[in-house]
Amino acid sequence: MRHTLPIAPQFYVTAPQPCPYLDGRMERKLFTALQGDHAQKLNDTLSKQGFRRSQNVLYRPSCVECSACLSARIRVADFKPNRTQRKILNRAAHLRRNATSPWATEDQFSLFRRYLDVRHADGGMADMDIFEFAAMIEETPIKSRVIEYSRPAKIDETGRQLSAVCLTDVFDDGLSMVYSFYDPELADLSLGTYVILDHIAIAREAGLPYVYLGYWVPGSRKMGYKSTFSALEIYKSGRWQDIGSPEDHSAELHPLSMDPIAEQVARINLPEVRPVRE
């Protein structure tokens, strides 16, 4: 008799380094390799437990000082844009969406560099070259897409101009926005918010129930915008739940809010795979 066996990846922990979201804090990540024939299933399963993908790695914050990073997703069926978001959709109605395979281009890298130089000049990606950028886009063992947004050409330009890009993973239950960047000169279009709104539309068209936004961090101004989306859920205490009032999650900033690594790993649910018949 053959039995269904669990995928058993090895989990590791990174060395502490300065937190990019909360001043004076140190971050640490729990991670595992994403590879092999069952990479898609492993990615789908762990992403529902607060993990995120970066190239061939799945990771989840596992800090000593707090547990503030909470995975967030939008329930597509229940989402309703607010007044500001409706205005953003109208202002950016001239943009054209184009979904492509995960292949890096020079136009994407040029936009990426302009975005970093203006918005994140002192961030962890500030020194990325075109080869590292290509690896970020192309090194994916699962179903991924690059969603490009372009605007009409101005008088002195030729052809439509790339305005925003999002590297997007396709799960069995939704879309995951891995990384997005946009033209900093188009600040009036609020492109960061627009790309999220359009991903909700894409998911609705595809019949997918969720759009995964990465981490929401109470107390971080960088991540505060995510809580403005309706039908937002966070992964907390081992389950997905409505975010409710953002102020209700301040306890996650306490140094005793994080469980030991061994307990965290023991509670991870792994996908099961059926062995190939001989």
Steps between C-alpha positions, in 0.01 A plus 500: 500500500626846409442792734479872439817661637558859613755723331771547764708811427779614729448831679774747593527837676690804378733705716340815651527821301342848526125499443394696188160587649548588867786720619728349760376144447679197361344257255554128455342266244398135502554361149512190283604420143233496230602239246420162351191348343268614778611864521160636396315294760746596773471866404118491501489327839757714684374826351168431673699493825664839464804411286621708206714412199831660402644323193556137610437560870188509718533710815302631795612755761606336825641784703615488863363842594146492357254332265378814329529381138156356419430348161208680334256413223183649352178301462418579140125425517449736795729783391341838431718797401466812711457847355873566471561166330222563248666830410833319453335251263354786296826697485694197378239375253734584210754237611517174306569168669723235343567164670822327391720208602760573773770635272700812589543782247715812481188720518397330824846543651513868399165560671613296802815713538303828479256369759774397743699821459199711596307280743753260658850643446615370839314167487630146471452492122674832430814335356329237285646472149327370189612141564358498852182659367470230234542233768222657709263490203598177330606258774164352588415129525125570505238662279587871487415793276633851444211746480603816313306827481571755226376851421452674164805675354546873545583731208875439520471122560456197278266218595334428831717559808545251784351649816472218754601136537398227743655155537200282584474137612192294419374284788221245500290753695624838385765739376806596702662837432866410549649839411376809317662823387390799298597832343562745789417793270138379485435551871162663425372164370566314830630207299581283803134500598385473139701182439338338804154603381570356156623173650168474682332539159727233347425257784127565465517433126690174565265384776775513765385590852806686635769754422802460728673830584801385701537626856308763688694640796319685780700805595671528159412799282641315196236228533209709629339535156404130493250547781302744281373214281166352595453124552858474628603189693818437698663170599524505878505232769504228237193610304371763260274762657355842421744774584238694697648813653875535428549628855390160635827340389748706700573200726697345214767762564572353845827299538310202651257467208721265295498124565824296498625385159447132579132561581450704183646227279303227677174681421569537127262290290678339204336384177461133430618336179407165354801295386523403136378145437761257380 
